[in-house]
Amino acid sequence: MKAYYSRIAGLFMMAALLCACEWKPAPIPTNSPLPATATLTFTSTPPPSATPTNVPTFTRKPSSTPGHRQTYVPANTLAVSPTPVPGWATYTNEYLGYSLNHPIGARIDVTGAGGMDMNEAIPPGFTYDEYFDYVMAILPESLCVSVGISGAAITISPPYAPIGSYVGPCPGMGIGDQYNITGADATWWIAGREYRDSQGMKLYLKDSGAFYGEIFFFSLQNGFRVVYNGMPHGEMSAEAYQTARSTVMEMLATLHWFKVPDLTKPGTTCAGKYTHLVPGERAFVTGAPTDPPNRVRAAPSLSAEIISQVYPQTIVNVVEGPICAGGLVFWKIEQPLIPGGSGWTAEGDGTAYWLEPYGH
C-alpha cells in the first residue's frame, strides 16, 4: 500500500523497542549479574576528541518558494570533524551530510523511503502516482541508519518535515505486554553538545522483574533524531553492558555534520520533475564516445570559467545541486581528472539529459 500515516507511526514508535535491523536479543535471566534494581549511571563529559569549540548553530529559515517546508541552515560554520577513534571505522552518509566512528564489525542497517501520506501536497506537474514513484526513485536507501554492537544500538533519522515523513517508524519497533516500563532520563554528549532526554524508558520483565532493556530519544538542534536501544542479551554481565553503553556514547561523541543537507521537498527544486540525480550518488555522461564532452565549470553559470571536460560514458560522483542557471540544470561533480577534483557541469536543459544516474 502506498500510503502510511506517519503521525500514527510516530506514536507507535514511542511505545516500541525492537530496532529496524530486527535484532531480537534474549532477555536477561533472573540469575543474571544485571538485576532489576541495577542502576547504570554515567557522567557525560565532552570527550577530548570532540571539544565543543566551533559548534554549528542551526536556525529555522522560511523557504522562499511557496509550498516548501521549513529547512535548517547553519548560522555560522560547520563544526570541525572530531578526531577519529584509533582502530575504528567511519560511516559516512553523503546524502544527509554526516559521519561517525564505530568499532570494526559494528552492524549498519539502512532504510530508505517506504511510503507517502495520501494527503501529501503534490508539487505542480505531478499526479499522486507520478510523485510517489518519483520520491521512491529520487531518495536514497540511507535515510534511517542504525549502527549496533552487541547489547546496544543507535539509530539516526532525518527531520520529519519533509524527508523523514517518507520513512516508516525509524527505528521500526514493537513491544509486547510482558514488560513493566519505568521512566528514565539521560544526558549524553552528541554531535558536539550535550542533549538530555527526560522521557526515556527502562523495561523489566513482569514475571521475574529482571532488567530487559532501555531506550532514549534525543532531538538534535538541527532537527535530526537519535534513538538509543540498550538490549543486553542473556549472557551479558552488567559490566559488559556498561562497556557497550559507554562505547555507543563514544560513537555519538564522534557524530558530526560535514555539510548542511538539502532537506527541501523532493521535486520542488529548481529542476522540479526533470532531474534524475541526487547528491551522494554516481552519474555518467550520456552519449557515444564520439559525441562532444560535457564542459566542467568553476561555478554553476554559463559565464563561469571552463576548467575541464568530461567525456561520454565517464562516471562521476554527484556532490551538490541542483542549481538552475541560463536554462541549464547544474550539478557539482567529483572526478579525479578535473583540476582540483571537482567542478560544475550540466545535467541537461530540461528536455535532453547529458548526465544520467549510474547503475539505475
Buried (B, 14 or more C-beta within 10 A) or exposed (E): EBEBEBEEBBEBBEEBBBBBBEBEBEBBEEEBEBBBEBEBEEEBEBBEBBBEEEBBEBEEEEEEEEEBBBBBEBEEEBBBBBEBBEEBBEBEBBBBBBBBBBBEEBBEBBBBBBBBBEEBEBBEEBEEEBBBEBBBEBBBEBBBBBBBBBBBBBBBBBBBBBBBBBBBBBBBBEBEEEBEBEEBEBBBBBBBBEBEBEEBBBBBBEEBEBBBBBBBBBEBBBBBBBBBBBBBBEEBEBEBBBBBBEBBBBBBBBBBBBBBBBBBBBBBBBBBBBBBBBBBBBBBBBBEEEEEBBBBBBBBBBEBEEBBBBBBEBEBBBBBBBBBBEEBBBBBBBBEEBEEEBBBBBBBEBEEBBBBBBEE
